[in-house]
Amino acid sequence: MTAAATTDALTAEKLLAAAVATVPNGVARPGQLQMAQAVEEAIATGEHLLAQAGTGTGKSLAYLAPALLVNGPVVISTATLALQAQLIESDLPRLADAVEPLLGRRPTFAVLKGRHHYACLAKLEAVDEPADDGLFGDPGAGSGKTVWLGEVGRMGQQVARVREWALESEAGDRDELDPGVDDKVWRTVSMPARECIGATRCEYGDDCFAELSRATARQADIVVTNHSLLAVDMLNGRHILPPHQVLVIDEAHELADRVTSTAQAELSADAVDRAARRARTHIDADLHERLEEAADGLTVALADAPVGRLRELPTALAETLTLVDAACRAAAKGIGEIRAEDSDAVRRKPAKATLDQLAEVAQRLLEFADHDVVWTEGDRRSGIWGSSGGAPAIGASSIVVAPLSVSGLLGVHLYDDRTVIATSATLALGGKFDSMARALGLMRPVAATADEPDAEAPPWRELDVGSPFDYAKQAILYVAAHLPRPTQSGLSDAAADELVRLASAMGGRTLGLFSSRRAAERAAEVVRGRTDLTVLLQGEESLPALVRRFKDTEDTCLFGVMSLWQGVDVPGDACQLVVIDRLPFPRPDEPIAAARAEAVDASGGSGFAAVSVPAAAVRLAQGAGRLIRRSTDRGVVAVLDSRLHHSRSYGSYLLKSLPPFWQTTNPEVVLGALKRLASV
């Protein structure tokens, strides 16, 4: 299906030119114009588009301009809050101002988030006082935990503040509440979709913040949402997002993982115990006791289970899941039907929805289907996480189930009755789009399961518009080929020595991206002990605060793990050296990646080549992309993993996934370049 343009007189090129003209000395970049025209053509023909646009292309305006030629709303889905904020606060207002004279009206735009992002007026009215049971549960009951009165008082104060804010707020969006509140408090004053009784049955339905956001989105030209809500919409019959003919997926390399996370479910004794406390006033004592016994039984069964991926359910765990399923279904039945006139519907509906959800998860786990991956996780507080080698640890605290693949699901449901534009700076892995096309359901997976839908692949085309940056002149890719092959999860002594030499030559200005917290902590310890540089370590302060200090302070290093590998934007002299400690292959004990690789191996392919290498390519490209953020930036990306140079099987694939930096393995050349940069 194609989406017709509003008028033949206007083109994406004209709208883009108008938007770019609002910027001082602004001019459309060749890649930006090429992408805008390709998006316009895709909308006209209905052919889906994978568009790789490197940093600096201005891809947001490249898809927003042609989106304004569409009759009806266009949905833009993003993966990060940073990009969502950029679109809403900068790109869309500037574009609307620029094109209003051409369109004869001002385009409208709206943000749509999941229902739980908005305060619920009904819950704020019904929430108990801190001394009561409904808000904070029953302190210590069945959990062995102590809730201090000071904590209860603090949480009660936060609830009161949310209540006062909600009376004045127009949107009720949590992101607008400053200062914020604890997650536990927000869960108490918000309403997930499956727990909501519905606007028509709620006395606050006419004033509901979530319903207001959906109504506003239905009237907007551009609707900005996130990958998680897009996944929920897709998995639930496409009734959340407004009807639309064009969907733009920015940061498309993240979509498959977000859909996997959305389709993932977890079960723990704590979850069953919380459900029992919520349901206690709505069921009889026998049903409540059954829930508590089920929670106790799950605690014991999980404690005896190995941590990590399960090939089959241990007998004791399977028996306990059966008890959990039965107890939850019986308790949900005991709550009974919920009618609009019920005075306590706002409490009963969430309690029943939680029980239904737990029963569904237990049933799914008991089914133990081939198209699912099941694993257990240890208690973070006790440090039990399993092992990448040897016998797995004992003592799980939760059990998780996730789909083995979402490619077939995306192929059937993502592209139906709409044109999809998927874009990112990281789509052509190894120089080709095949891996990402498979992940997004545009090509059949290497190891498809029998349960995956087998629909005909939708028509699509690929486009790489490159980047306006001259990477070969602006940056060096240094591979420390002389270092020994990394063999441990932390930072080796040789890699630590190399890091000290590089950071010292640069005089700070170093972003260190590490594969594990252990490696990042070791790096911080070494650099702090052997230099006078200031080292900021992720976890010691909030991430936004650390990034601000890194931007504003000279002679500073910022070290961290995966959340720093993408989304951190530090242009200019503050970041001129990006150090990557090792190639970011998925850990051997990552259940989903391991299961997917195993499925490819079983089908006769190479799981390492089909799963692990593309995953590493995405992460590596995202990490290296932190260096050059504008045309005047200069610097070095240093990879302290010699495998990138020596491996014939995947080294060239990874290198082709990176921007075309000038490359060297000579440490003296790099140290000289860093010293020259430091002296400028």
N, C-alpha and C positions, 0 to 999 in steps of 0.2 A: 504494500500500500504506500502511495506517495502522499506527501503533504504539499498542497498547492500554495503558491506564493500569493501574497496579498495584491501585488500589482506587478505588471511586466516592466514598469518604468524604473523601479528600484532594483538594485543589485547588491549583493554582498560587498562588492568592491566599493560602491558608493557609500554604503553605511560604514564600512571599515575606514574609508578615507576621512569621513566626517569625524569619527571617534578619534583617530590618530591625530587629526588636526588640532584637537583640544590640548595636546601635549606640546610644550615648548620645543620647537624645532622637530616636531614629530613627523615621521614619514613611515608609511607601511613598509615593513621588511619583506623581502621577496618570499621567504618561507611562510610568513604570516598570510600574505595575499594568496599564495598557492593553496594553503590549507583552507582559507575562507571559501575560495572558489570550489574546492573539492567537496567541502561540506554542503555548499549550495547545490552542487550537482547531485550528491547523494540524496539530499532531501527531495529533489525533483524526480529522481529515478527510483527511489526506494531501495537502492543498493547500499548495504551496510558498509561502513568505512572504518578501517584501522589506520589511525594517523599518528605517526611518531613525530613529535615536535620537540627538539632539543631546548635546553634552557636558553632563555633570551628570545625565543621566537615570538612570544606574545600570543600563545595559543588560546588564551581565554577570550580575547577579542575576536580571534579567528573563528571561533564557533558561535560566539554570542551575536555577531553581526548578521550572519545568515539566519540565525534562529529567529530574528525579528521579522523575517519575510514569511513566516509560517502562520497559517490560520489556526488559531487555538494555541493552548499552552505548550511550551517546550520544557521538558524536565532536564535539569542539569544535576548529575549525581557526582559527589566528591567523596574522597576518602578521609581527608584531614580537615580539622576545624580551621586551620590556617588558610587553606584555599577557599573554604566556604566564606570566611570573613573577608578575604580579599575580593571575592565576587560581589558580596552584598554591600560592603562598605566603600569599595573603590571602583571596580570595573563597571558594574551595572549602573550606578548613579552617573558616572562620567559618560557612559554610552547613551543613557537615556537623555541627558542634556544635549548631547551632540546630534542625535538623530531626530529629536522632536520636530525641528523645522522640516525635515524631509518627509517624515511620516504624517505630519499634521496632527499629531497627538503625542503625549508622553508615554512611552512604554512602561508597563508596570511589572513589578517583580515581587516575589515572596519567598520566605524560607519555610520549609515544612520539615518538622522533626517528628520522632516517635512520640506517642501520647505521654510516655513517662517523663518527657522533658518539660512538661507543663504542670504547674500546680493544679490540684483538683480542689475546687471549692467545696464539693460535697465532703471530701475527706477532711479538709480543714475545719469544717463545721462539726464533723462527727468525732474528730480525734480526741482521745482521752487526755486528761490531765496527767502529768508525770507520775503521780502516785498510783494511778490506775493501771490496769493490766494491758489495755489495748495498744498503747503506743510503744512501750518498751518491753512488752512481753511480761513474763513472770520471772523477775530476777532470780537466777539460781535454780529455778524449777526444772528438774530433769537435765540440767546442763552442767552442773558443777561449777558454774561461773558466778562471780560476784560482780554486781553492778553498784559502784559507789554512788552515794547520794549526790555527791558533787557532779558526777557525770549526768545523772538524771536531771538535776537542776539546769545544767548547761544545755542539755538537749531540749528541755522544756522551753528555755529562753529562745533557742533557735526556732522552734515551732512557732512561738509567739511572734517572732520577727517575720517569719514567712507569712503568717496570717495578716499582719499589718501591711506588709509589702503587697500581698495579693489584692488587697482592697484598693490599692492605688494603681497597680500595674495594668497596662493595656493588653499585654501579650501573655503574662504569666510564665514566661520562658525562664528556665533556671539560669541560663547564661546571662540574664539581665540582673540577677540578684547579686548585689555586691555590698558587703562581703558575702561569700557563699556559705553554705551549711554542709554538715556532714552527710555522706551518702545515706547513712542509716536514717537520718531525719528526713531527707528528701524522699526516700522510699515511703515514708509514712504519710507524706502530704501530696504524693502524686499517684496516678492510677494507670498501671499498665493496661494495654488494650484488652487483654483477655479477662481482666477483672472488672472492667467497666460495665455498668448495667445498661448503658446506652443513653444518649441525650434525650430521646423521647420519653424515657422512663424516669429520668432524674430531675428533681426539682430545680437543679442548677443548670439544666441542659441549655437553656437559652443564653446563659452567660459563660458557658464552658470555654476555657482558653483553647483546649485542643480542637474543639469543633470550630471555633473562630478561625484558627490557623488553617484548617482544611477549607473552610468557606472562602477565605482570602486567597488561598492557592488556586481554587477553581476559577477565580476571576482574573488571575495574573497572566501576563504574556510569558514570563520566565519563572519557573519554580525551581528553587535550589534545594536539594535534599542531600542525603548521604547514602553511601553504599549499603549500610545496614538496613535502613528503612526501605531502600529499593529491593533488597533481598526479601524482607518481610512481605512487601507488596507482591512480589513475584510468586512467593511460596503460598500466598493466601488469596489467590484469585484476582489480583490486580484491582482491589477495591479501595486502597488507601490513597494512592496518588491520583490526582485528577486525570480524567481521560486525556490522552495525548497521542500524537502521531510521530513525534520526534523525541528521542532520548539521547542525551550526550553524557557519556561516562568519562569524566576526567579522572586522572590517576587510575586508569583502567587496569594497570598491572596489579592493583590491590583487590580487584573485584572478586575473583575466585576464592581468595582466602576469606573475605568478608562474608560471602555466601556460605562457605563452609562453617564459619563461626556461628552464623545465624541458625543453621540447621543442626548445630551441635547441642547436646543436652547433658546435664550433669545431675547426679543424685548423691546425696550425702546424708548422714544421720542428723546433722544439724538442720538440714532443710526439712526433713520429716518432723523433727522436734519443733521447729518453728511453726510448721503447718498445724501441728497438734495444739499449740498454744493459741493460734488464731481461731481454730475451730472450737475450742473448749466450751465457749458459752453457747454454741449453736447445736451441740450434739450431747447425747447422754454419756454418763460416766464410763460405761462399758466400751463404747466406741473410742472415747478419748484414751482409755487404757490400752486398747489395741494399737493405737497409733504410737503411744509411748513405747510399748513393747517392741513394735516394729523398728523404731529408731534405735533402741538398745541393741536389738539383734543385728542391725546393719552396722553399728559401731564395731561389734565383735567380729562379724564376717569380714569387714574391710580390713580390720587390724590383722587378720590372719592371711590376707591375700597379698600376693606380690605386687610391688609397685612397677607399673609399666604396662606395655601392651599385653592384652589377654588373647590367647588363641582359642580358649574356651572358658566358660564360666566355671569357677570352682564350685563344687557341689553345695557347700555350705552357703556360698554367696547366692547361688541360684535359688536355693530354698528360702533365703531371707528376702530376696527380691519378690518372690511369690507372696510372702506375707505382707510386704510393703504395699504391693499392688492391691491385695484384697482389703487391707485395712483402710487404704486411701479411698478405694471405691465405696466401701461400706460407709465411711464417714461422710463422703460427698452425698451419698444417698440419704444419709441421716439428716443432713442440712435441708434437703428437700428442694422443691421448686421455689424460685424467688420471683415474687410478684411486684409489680410497680408500686402497689400500695403498702408493701411491707415497710415498717418504720426503720428496720435495721438492714435494709437491702445493701447499703453501702458497705456494711461489715460482712454480711453473709456472702455476697457475690465474690469478693476477693478470697475469702476462706475456701469457698467451694472451688473456685478456679485453680487455686494452688493445689488442692487435693487432686483434682482432675489431671493437672499437669504432671504431678509426681507419679500418678498411676500410669499415664501414657509413657513416661520415661522408663518406668519399671518394665512395662510390657515390651517396649522397644529393646531393652537390654536382654530380656528373656528370649526374645526372638533370635537375637544374635545372628543377624542376617549377613550374608556374604558382602553386601554392598555397604556395610557399616564397618567402622573401626572402633574397637572398644579398648579402653585402657583405664588404669587406676592411677591416682595421683596421691602423693604423700602429703603430710601436714607441713605446710611452709614453716610453721613455728618450730617444728622439731627438726627441720633440716632433712627430712626424709624425701628424697627425690628419685630414687632409682639410680641406675648406673649405666654408663655407656659401654661397659664391659664387665664380664664376669656375671655372677649370680645377681638377680635383681634384689633390691632391698625389700624388707618385709615391713608392713605397717601402713596401708593405704588409709586415706580419710575420705575419698570420694571416688566415684566411678563415672566415666565420661564416654559418650558415644557420639560419633560424627560420621558423615558420609565419606566413603572412600574416594569418591569423585563427584564433582558437581558439573562437569563439562557437559554431559548429556542433558542434565536438567536445564542448564543455561541454553543449550542449543534448541530445546523445545519451547521454553517459556520466555526467554529474554527478547527474542526477535519477532515474536508473533504480533502482527498488526501494528508495527511501528518501525521506523527507521532508526538504527542505532549508530551513533558516532562514538567510537571508543578511541581515546587519545591519552598519551602519556609521553614522557621523555624516554621511557624504557619499554618499548614494545618489540623492537627488532633485536632479538637475542642471537648472538653469534652471526649477526648480519642478516638474519631471516626472521620473518613474522610467524613461522610455523608453530613454535612452542607456545606463544601467547594466543594464537588463533585456536589451538587445541584447548588451552585452559579456559578460553571464553566461549567454547562450544561452537566455534565456526568450522572446526575440523574434528573428525573422529579421533578420540584419544588413542594413544599407542596401545593401552591395555584397557579397553572398555569392558565393563561388567555386563552380564546378561540382563541385569535389572535396569540398566540405563536406557532411556528412550532412544530409538534408532531412527530419528527423523532425517529427511534429506537436508543436507547442509544448506543454509540460506546463502543467497548471493552476496559476495563481499569483495572489496578491493583493498589494497594496502597502499600507503603513501608515507614516505619519509621525507620531510621537508628540511631536515638537518637543523643547524643552529647558526645564528649570525656571528657567533664567536669564532675567532681564529685560534682554535685550541692548540695547534702546533706551535704558535708563537706566544701564546699566553701561559702555557703550562707544560710542565714536565711530568711524565709518568716514570717514576723510579721503582724498579723491582730489585729488591736486595737479593740478587741471585747467589751471592756468596754465603748467605746464612744457611745453616743446616735446616733440613725439612722439619717443620713443626711436628712434634709428637706428643705434646701434652696440652691440657686444657688451659693452663695459665700462660704466662709470658716467659719465654726462655731467657736465660742470661744473655745469650748473643743478641736476641731481639731487643732486650732492654738496653744493652749497650748501644745498639744502633739508634734506638729512639732518643737516647740522651744526646748522642752526637748531632742528630738532625734537629731536635728542638733547641739545642744550645746554639747551633749555627744560625737558626732562624730568629733566636732571641724571643722565644715564645710564639705567639700568633699561631698556635698549633691546635688543631682539632684531632683528637685521638679516638678512632672508632675501633672498638674491641669486640671480640667474639664472645666474651664471657665477662661476668662481673669480677671474677677472680683475676683475669688478665688486666682489667682496667684498674683494679685496686693495686696490683703489683706495679703497674706502670706509674701510677701516682706516687707510690712509695719511693720508687727509684728516682724519679725526676725531682721530687721534693728533697730527697736526701743528697743528691749529687749536683744540683744546680740551685741558683737563686730565683728561678722562675716561679711565678704563682701558678699553682695547679688547682683547677676546679674539678671536682669529681662528682659525677652524677650520683644522686642519692644523698649527698651531704646538704643540698638545698633543693628547692623546687626547680624543675627544669627551666621554666621561663626565667626565673631569677638568675640561674647560672648562665643562660644564653645572654641575658642583658649584661651581666658582669663581663662576659667574654668579649662582647662587642665594645664595651666602654673602657676596658682596662688594657693598657699595653703590657707587653712581656708576660702574657697569660696563656696557659694551656687549658683546654677543656677536654676531659676524658670521660667516655661513657660507652654504653652498649647500644642495642638495636634501635631504641627510640631516637637516637641521635643520627642514625644513618640516613634518614629522610625527613623532610619537613623543616630542617634547621636552615635558615637563610641568613648568612653572615657575609654580606658583600664587603669589598674593600680590604684595607690592610689588616684588619683584625684577625682574618683567617687567611694565611698564605701557605700553610702546610697542613695537609690532611694525611694522617698516618693510619693505615689499616693493618692490624697485627697479623691477620691470617685470612685466607679465602673463606668467605662465609657460607660454607656448605651446611646444609641442615645437619643437626646433631644425629648420631646414630640412634639415639633413644627418643627422637621426636616421632610419636606413634603414627601420625598421618603420613608424613613424608616417607617413613620406613615402609609402611603398608603399601603406599602407591608405588614405590620403587620395587617392592617384592612382586606386586601384580604385573609390572612390566617384565621383570625377569621371568616370571612364570609363563608369559605369553611369547617368550623367545627373544625379547628385546633386552636392552641394557637399562635397568632401573636407574643406575647412577647417571648415565648420559641423558635419559629422558626426564628425570625428576630432580636429582641433586644438582647437576650442572646448571640447568636453567634457573633454578632457585638461587644459586650462588651468583649467577650473572645479574639477576635483577638487583640483589642486595649490593653487589659490588658496584654496579653502575650508579645506584642511588647514593652510595657512600662517596664515590669519586665525584659525583655531581655537586657535592657541598662546596667544592673549591671555587669554580668559576661561575659567578652569579651575575656579572655584568661585563661589558666589553673592555673595561679598564682594569679588571682583576688580573693578577699575576700570581703564580705560585707553583707548588709541587704536590703531587699525590705520591706518597711513598707506601708501597706494599711490602711488608716485611715477611712475605711468604714466597720462598724461592720456587715453589711449584708453579707459579704463574709463568715463570721463564722456562723451566725445565720440562714441564709436562707437554708431551706431544698430543696426548689424547684430548685434553680440554683447554690447554693454555691459550691456543689461538682463538677458540670459541669465546672465552672470557674477554680476551683483548678486543675482539671485534664488537663486543657488547658495550665497550667503553667509548667515550668521545675520542676523537683522533689526536690525543696528546702526542707531543714529541717524547720518544721513549729512550731510556738508557738503563743500564745495569751498573754503571760506573759510579761508585760512591763519591769519589773525589769531584767529579763533574757536578753532582747534586749539591754537595757541601759548599762548593764555590758559588753556585747559583743562589743558594739560600743566604750566604753571607752578603752577596751583592744586594739581594732584596732587603735584607735587614739594614743595610747602610743607607738605603734610599729614604 
